Amino acid sequence: MILKTLLVGPLETNCYILGDEKSKEAVVIDPGGDFEEIEKQVEESNLRVKYIVLTHGHFDHTGALAQLKKATGAEVLIHAEDADMLSPTEQAQPFLMESGQDPLPADGTLKEGDKVQFGQYTLEVLHTPGHTPGGISLLIDKMIFVGDTLFCGSIGRTDLPGGSFEQLIDSIKRKLLTRGDDYLIYPGHGPASIVGEERRNNPFLTGV
C-alpha cells in the first residue's frame, strides 16, 4: 500500500494519502490545508482519489476539502454526528469562519463498522467520540488513523463544543487499547506511535 503523510495547514495537521499500487485508487484522510501540496503528492504517485474521509469536522482537518473535492470529484465521507460541521448551520459557523472555507456538505455519512474500499484495501470505521461527537478512527491491517482522539503521549482536547473527556477515554479504552501492542497509531497531529507505548506510558491512559 502507498502511504504518504503530509503536514498541512496552520495547525500542522497530519494529512494521510493511502493508495492502492495496482488500481491507483486512493483515499485522502483529513485534507487540513495546503491543497497544492496534496494535489502534487497525488499526481506524483499517479493516484485517483476515490474518497476524502474526515476523522472529524474541525476546520484544521477540512481546510483544503473544497479544493480537493473540486479537483478530484472524490466522495466526501464523515460520521453522521459531525456532518453538520460541513454545512452552514449555527454549529458549523465557528469552524467554517476559522478555516475561511465555503460550506461543502458530505456526499455520505459513516457509522461504526462501515467499510471504505479503495482498490484491494479496506478501511474499517471505528466510532471514537469524545473530541467531537462524530469522531472516528480508521483501521486497516495493523494501522489505525485516529484523528484527534489519541496522540503520542497525549489525548485530544475535550473542551470544545461537543467534547467529553469521559467519552474520549472510553473510546480509547474500548476501541484502541484493545488492539495488539504492535498496532501503529497515526494521529491527527504530531508523530506516530504504537498502541503498546501509549498503554504503558501515556499519562492520560496509564491505569485505565
C-alpha positions in Angstrom: 0.0 0.0 0.0 1.1 3.5 -0.8 1.1 5.7 2.4 2.1 9.4 2.4 2.0 11.7 5.4 1.8 15.4 4.8 2.0 18.2 7.4 -0.6 20.7 6.3 -2.4 23.9 7.4 -1.8 26.4 10.1 -2.1 23.9 12.9 0.2 21.4 11.3 -2.4 18.7 10.7 -1.3 15.2 9.5 -3.0 14.6 6.2 -2.7 11.0 5.0 -2.8 9.7 1.4 -3.5 6.0 1.1 -3.2 4.4 -2.3 -3.6 1.0 -4.0 -0.5 0.2 -6.1 -2.4 -1.7 -8.7 -5.7 0.1 -9.3 -4.3 3.5 -8.3 -7.4 4.2 -6.3 -6.7 6.4 -3.2 -8.2 7.8 -0.1 -7.2 11.2 1.4 -7.7 11.4 5.2 -8.1 14.9 6.7 -7.0 17.4 4.0 -6.5 20.2 6.5 -4.9 22.7 4.2 -2.1 23.3 1.6 -4.2 21.9 -1.3 -1.4 22.3 -3.8 0.9 20.0 -1.9 -1.8 17.4 -1.5 -2.5 17.6 -5.2 1.2 17.3 -6.1 1.7 14.2 -4.0 -1.4 12.6 -5.5 -0.3 13.4 -9.0 3.3 12.2 -8.4 2.0 8.8 -7.4 -0.5 8.7 -10.4 -3.3 8.2 -7.9 -7.0 8.7 -8.4 -8.7 9.9 -5.2 -11.9 7.9 -4.7 -12.8 9.1 -1.2 -12.0 12.0 1.1 -12.5 10.8 4.6 -12.7 13.2 7.6 -11.9 11.9 11.1 -14.0 14.8 12.4 -15.3 18.1 11.3 -12.9 20.7 12.8 -11.5 23.3 10.4 -7.9 22.2 10.7 -8.8 18.9 9.2 -11.0 20.3 6.4 -9.2 23.4 5.2 -8.4 22.0 1.7 -11.6 20.0 1.4 -13.5 22.1 -1.1 -10.5 22.5 -3.4 -9.7 18.8 -3.3 -13.3 17.8 -3.9 -13.4 20.1 -6.9 -10.2 18.8 -8.3 -10.8 15.1 -7.9 -14.6 14.6 -7.7 -14.0 12.3 -4.8 -16.8 11.4 -2.4 -16.6 13.2 0.9 -17.3 11.0 3.9 -17.7 12.0 7.6 -19.5 10.4 10.6 -23.2 11.4 10.7 -22.8 13.2 14.1 -20.2 15.6 12.7 -21.9 16.1 9.3 -23.4 19.4 10.3 -20.0 20.9 10.8 -19.6 21.0 7.0 -22.9 22.8 6.4 -23.9 26.4 7.0 -25.5 25.7 10.4 -25.2 27.5 13.7 -23.0 24.6 14.9 -20.7 24.8 11.9 -20.2 28.6 11.7 -17.2 28.9 14.1 -15.4 26.1 12.2 -16.2 27.5 8.7 -15.2 31.0 9.7 -11.9 30.0 11.1 -11.0 28.0 8.1 -12.2 30.5 5.5 -13.8 27.7 3.5 -17.2 27.6 1.9 -19.7 25.1 3.2 -19.4 21.7 1.5 -21.9 19.1 2.6 -20.7 15.5 2.7 -21.6 13.1 0.0 -22.1 10.3 2.5 -22.1 9.7 6.3 -20.3 6.9 8.2 -21.1 4.9 11.2 -19.4 2.2 13.4 -18.4 -0.8 11.3 -18.7 0.8 7.9 -16.1 -0.2 5.3 -14.4 2.2 2.8 -12.9 0.3 -0.1 -10.2 1.5 -2.4 -8.6 -1.0 -4.8 -7.7 -4.1 -2.8 -7.7 -2.3 0.5 -10.5 -1.6 3.1 -10.7 0.9 5.9 -12.9 -0.1 8.8 -14.7 2.7 10.6 -14.4 2.8 14.4 -16.6 5.4 16.1 -14.4 7.1 18.7 -16.3 10.1 20.0 -15.0 12.4 22.7 -13.0 15.0 20.8 -16.2 15.5 18.8 -19.5 13.6 18.8 -18.7 12.1 15.4 -15.0 11.5 15.8 -13.8 8.3 14.0 -10.7 6.2 13.7 -9.9 4.2 10.6 -8.5 0.7 10.9 -6.5 -1.1 8.1 -4.4 -4.1 8.8 -2.4 -3.1 11.9 -2.6 0.7 11.3 -5.1 3.0 12.9 -5.7 6.6 11.8 -7.1 8.1 14.9 -7.6 11.8 14.1 -7.6 13.9 17.3 -8.7 11.0 19.5 -5.2 10.0 20.6 -1.7 11.5 20.3 1.8 10.3 21.1 1.9 10.9 24.8 -1.4 12.7 25.0 -5.1 12.7 24.0 -7.4 15.0 22.1 -9.0 18.2 23.5 -12.4 17.8 25.1 -13.1 21.5 26.0 -14.5 22.4 22.5 -18.3 22.2 21.7 -19.4 18.5 21.8 -16.3 17.3 23.6 -16.4 14.9 26.5 -13.4 13.7 28.5 -15.2 10.6 29.8 -16.4 9.7 26.4 -12.9 10.1 24.9 -11.2 7.9 27.5 -13.9 5.3 27.0 -13.4 5.4 23.2 -9.7 5.0 23.6 -10.0 2.2 26.1 -12.6 0.2 24.2 -11.7 0.8 20.6 -7.9 1.4 20.5 -6.2 -0.1 23.6 -8.0 -3.4 22.9 -5.7 -3.8 19.9 -2.3 -5.5 20.0 0.7 -3.6 21.3 2.2 -3.5 17.8 -0.7 -1.7 16.2 0.5 1.6 14.7 -1.2 4.8 15.7 -1.3 7.6 13.1 -2.7 10.7 14.8 -4.1 14.0 13.5 -1.1 15.9 14.9 2.4 15.0 15.9 4.4 11.8 15.5 3.1 8.3 15.0 3.2 5.8 17.9 2.1 2.3 18.8 -0.7 1.0 21.0 1.7 -0.6 23.5 3.7 2.5 24.0 0.6 4.6 24.7 -0.9 1.9 27.0 2.3 1.8 29.1 3.5 5.5 29.1 0.7 7.9 28.1 0.0 9.8 31.3 -3.7 10.0 30.5 -4.1 6.3 30.0 -1.9 4.5 32.5 -4.1 2.5 34.7 -7.2 2.7 32.5 
